[in-house]
Structures are given as structure tokens and as C-alpha cells.
Amino acid sequence: MFKAGKILLIIAGFLLILDAVLMAAGIPNPLFGWPLPCPVALAALGLGILLTMFSAQSCGKK
């Protein structure tokens, strides 16, 4: 679960950097015309944080 959380955080990081570049350049989001920041990036960020938090808590209880 910790690895999945780290992977999601890495993906979210790249997506948020891409969103920041697109916002600075004034280019609309290429994914279905969704708003910037992309909801996919925010969902990946939230899931990554939750998975990392839960796996860290379960490792601490051992």
C-alpha cells in the first residue's frame, strides 16, 4: 500500500507541474476540456496522501 501511495504522489506531482505550466502559458487543459488544475491530479494527490498516511500508521503499530 505504501508503494501505491508513493506512485500516486509521483504521478500527481507530474500532473500538477504540467497543470502549472499550462496555466502560466494560458493553454486550456487537453483532457476533455476540464478545468485547471485537473481533477485527475487532485484525486491522485488525495489518494496518494491517504494511502501513504494509512500505510505509515499501520507500520508504526507493529
Backbone as a chain_set.jsonl record, in Angstrom:
{"seq": "MFKAGKILLIIAGFLLILDAVLMAAGIPNPLFGWPLPCPVALAALGLGILLTMFSAQSCGKK", "coords": {"N": [[0.83, -1.181, 0.0], [2.036, 1.167, 0.661], [3.816, 1.564, -1.446], [2.037, 1.959, -3.575], [0.88, 4.353, -2.771], [3.119, 6.059, -2.893], [3.639, 5.967, -5.644], [1.289, 7.121, -6.663], [1.578, 9.686, -5.589], [3.838, 10.58, -6.963], [2.879, 10.57, -9.61], [0.817, 12.454, -9.324], [2.347, 14.686, -8.683], [3.764, 15.164, -11.111], [1.553, 15.685, -12.775], [0.481, 17.981, -11.557], [2.585, 19.797, -11.899], [2.564, 19.936, -14.685], [0.001, 21.041, -14.994], [0.457, 23.55, -13.796], [2.28, 24.677, -15.59], [0.687, 24.764, -17.891], [-1.309, 26.537, -17.013], [0.211, 28.868, -16.625], [0.993, 29.375, -19.223], [-1.384, 29.859, -20.415], [-2.837, 27.942, -21.741], [-5.546, 25.813, -22.46], [-6.765, 22.939, -20.607], [-5.801, 19.794, -21.89], [-7.214, 17.461, -21.407], [-10.252, 16.486, -21.994], [-11.243, 19.061, -21.807], [-11.399, 19.824, -19.158], [-11.282, 21.784, -16.098], [-8.413, 23.688, -14.948], [-6.564, 23.406, -11.969], [-6.28, 19.995, -12.935], [-8.871, 17.667, -12.232], [-8.152, 14.976, -12.08], [-5.472, 15.016, -11.3], [-5.727, 16.14, -8.756], [-7.271, 14.163, -7.487], [-5.496, 11.983, -7.603], [-3.472, 13.004, -5.998], [-4.803, 13.273, -3.51], [-5.535, 10.557, -2.984], [-2.994, 9.402, -2.933], [-1.843, 10.664, -0.698], [-3.57, 9.749, 1.328], [-3.22, 6.914, 1.178], [-0.486, 6.731, 1.779], [-0.476, 7.796, 4.356], [-2.136, 5.974, 5.773], [-0.675, 3.589, 5.445], [1.685, 4.255, 6.745], [0.771, 4.563, 9.344], [-0.034, 1.953, 9.913], [2.403, 0.648, 9.811], [3.659, 1.719, 11.966], [2.366, 0.589, 14.155], [3.305, -1.932, 14.518]], "CA": [[0.0, 0.0, 0.0], [2.939, 2.305, 0.711], [4.339, 1.772, -2.8], [0.955, 2.543, -4.383], [0.769, 5.748, -2.349], [4.251, 6.802, -3.443], [3.452, 6.076, -7.094], [0.243, 8.123, -6.886], [2.127, 11.006, -5.282], [4.725, 10.952, -8.062], [2.016, 10.902, -10.751], [0.145, 13.718, -9.011], [3.345, 15.743, -8.784], [3.966, 15.476, -12.518], [0.34, 16.3, -13.313], [0.343, 19.338, -11.033], [3.582, 20.618, -12.584], [2.018, 20.16, -16.023], [-1.105, 21.994, -14.849], [1.015, 24.881, -13.523], [2.849, 25.178, -16.848], [-0.427, 25.094, -18.777], [-1.956, 27.751, -16.512], [1.096, 30.001, -16.867], [1.024, 29.625, -20.661], [-2.732, 30.198, -20.855], [-3.325, 26.86, -22.602], [-6.578, 25.039, -21.762], [-6.441, 21.548, -20.281], [-6.049, 18.905, -23.022], [-8.059, 16.329, -21.009], [-11.697, 16.674, -22.053], [-11.605, 20.441, -21.513], [-11.605, 20.005, -17.725], [-10.613, 22.987, -15.582], [-7.083, 23.534, -14.357], [-5.855, 22.14, -12.004], [-7.07, 18.859, -13.398], [-9.416, 16.842, -11.153], [-7.408, 13.707, -12.001], [-4.28, 15.291, -10.498], [-6.141, 16.331, -7.359], [-7.685, 12.86, -6.97], [-4.279, 11.191, -7.391], [-2.796, 13.581, -4.839], [-5.547, 12.886, -2.308], [-5.392, 9.12, -2.748], [-1.603, 9.138, -2.55], [-1.65, 11.103, 0.688], [-4.3, 8.839, 2.215], [-2.56, 5.611, 1.212], [0.777, 6.875, 2.499], [-0.783, 8.005, 5.768], [-2.621, 4.725, 6.361], [0.404, 2.594, 5.494], [2.63, 4.688, 7.768], [0.17, 4.268, 10.646], [-0.033, 0.511, 10.131], [3.778, 0.241, 10.064], [4.029, 2.193, 13.305], [1.708, -0.214, 15.179], [3.938, -3.259, 14.629]], "C": [[0.881, 1.254, 0.0], [3.496, 2.618, -0.678], [3.286, 2.403, -3.699], [0.782, 4.018, -4.043], [1.895, 6.604, -2.918], [4.113, 6.994, -4.945], [2.397, 7.125, -7.413], [0.745, 9.535, -6.596], [3.065, 11.484, -6.387], [3.91, 11.361, -9.285], [1.327, 12.245, -10.524], [1.111, 14.896, -9.108], [3.592, 16.152, -10.227], [2.745, 16.166, -13.115], [0.16, 17.73, -12.819], [1.373, 20.29, -11.632], [3.108, 20.941, -13.995], [0.877, 21.174, -15.982], [-0.586, 23.41, -14.617], [1.601, 25.494, -14.787], [1.731, 25.593, -17.801], [-1.136, 26.367, -18.326], [-1.106, 28.984, -16.796], [1.116, 30.377, -18.351], [-0.351, 30.018, -21.208], [-3.332, 29.172, -21.809], [-4.404, 26.092, -21.841], [-6.135, 23.587, -21.551], [-6.754, 20.645, -21.473], [-6.956, 17.722, -22.688], [-9.522, 16.745, -20.958], [-12.154, 18.099, -21.746], [-11.897, 20.692, -20.044], [-10.876, 21.245, -17.242], [-9.209, 22.658, -15.081], [-7.133, 24.026, -12.927], [-6.805, 20.978, -12.278], [-7.602, 18.049, -12.209], [-8.71, 15.501, -11.004], [-6.162, 13.893, -11.133], [-4.64, 15.447, -9.024], [-6.586, 15.019, -6.721], [-6.468, 11.972, -6.694], [-3.511, 11.696, -6.172], [-3.485, 13.165, -3.543], [-5.411, 11.418, -1.98], [-3.976, 8.764, -2.32], [-1.326, 9.525, -1.115], [-2.342, 10.147, 1.651], [-3.623, 7.477, 2.312], [-1.247, 5.669, 1.975], [0.535, 7.029, 3.991], [-1.227, 6.706, 6.431], [-1.531, 3.661, 6.445], [1.436, 2.978, 6.543], [2.087, 4.407, 9.161], [0.197, 2.774, 10.932], [1.379, 0.0, 10.381], [4.204, 0.642, 11.472], [3.434, 1.335, 14.417], [2.366, -1.565, 15.377], [4.861, -3.345, 15.806]], "O": [[0.519, 2.274, -0.586], [3.633, 3.783, -1.05], [3.601, 3.285, -4.498], [0.56, 4.839, -4.932], [1.667, 7.726, -3.369], [4.434, 8.061, -5.468], [2.578, 7.931, -8.326], [0.371, 10.479, -7.293], [3.083, 12.672, -6.711], [4.205, 12.371, -9.924], [1.264, 13.076, -11.43], [0.735, 15.977, -9.562], [3.628, 17.342, -10.541], [2.882, 17.124, -13.875], [-0.266, 18.599, -13.58], [1.075, 21.464, -11.85], [3.23, 22.078, -14.451], [0.796, 22.06, -16.833], [-1.123, 24.366, -15.176], [1.442, 26.69, -15.033], [1.811, 26.641, -18.442], [-1.524, 27.187, -19.158], [-1.637, 30.031, -17.167], [1.24, 31.552, -18.696], [-0.456, 30.464, -22.35], [-4.227, 29.491, -22.592], [-4.195, 25.749, -20.677], [-5.243, 23.088, -22.237], [-7.856, 20.714, -22.019], [-7.425, 17.041, -23.599], [-9.97, 17.305, -19.958], [-13.33, 18.32, -21.456], [-12.571, 21.665, -19.707], [-9.948, 21.714, -17.903], [-8.876, 21.501, -14.827], [-7.753, 25.067, -12.706], [-7.974, 20.998, -11.893], [-6.852, 17.776, -11.272], [-8.674, 14.945, -9.906], [-5.833, 13.025, -10.324], [-3.935, 14.944, -8.15], [-6.314, 14.781, -5.545], [-6.416, 11.29, -5.671], [-2.965, 10.903, -5.405], [-2.825, 12.753, -2.589], [-5.195, 11.06, -0.823], [-3.781, 7.921, -1.444], [-0.648, 8.795, -0.391], [-1.77, 9.774, 2.675], [-3.467, 6.941, 3.409], [-0.929, 4.755, 2.736], [1.262, 6.454, 4.802], [-0.758, 6.368, 7.518], [-1.474, 2.911, 7.419], [2.013, 2.094, 7.177], [2.845, 4.052, 10.063], [0.425, 2.367, 12.071], [1.55, -0.989, 11.094], [5.024, -0.034, 12.091], [3.954, 1.351, 15.532], [2.02, -2.282, 16.317], [5.469, -4.39, 16.038]]}, "num_chains": 1, "name": "protein.A"}
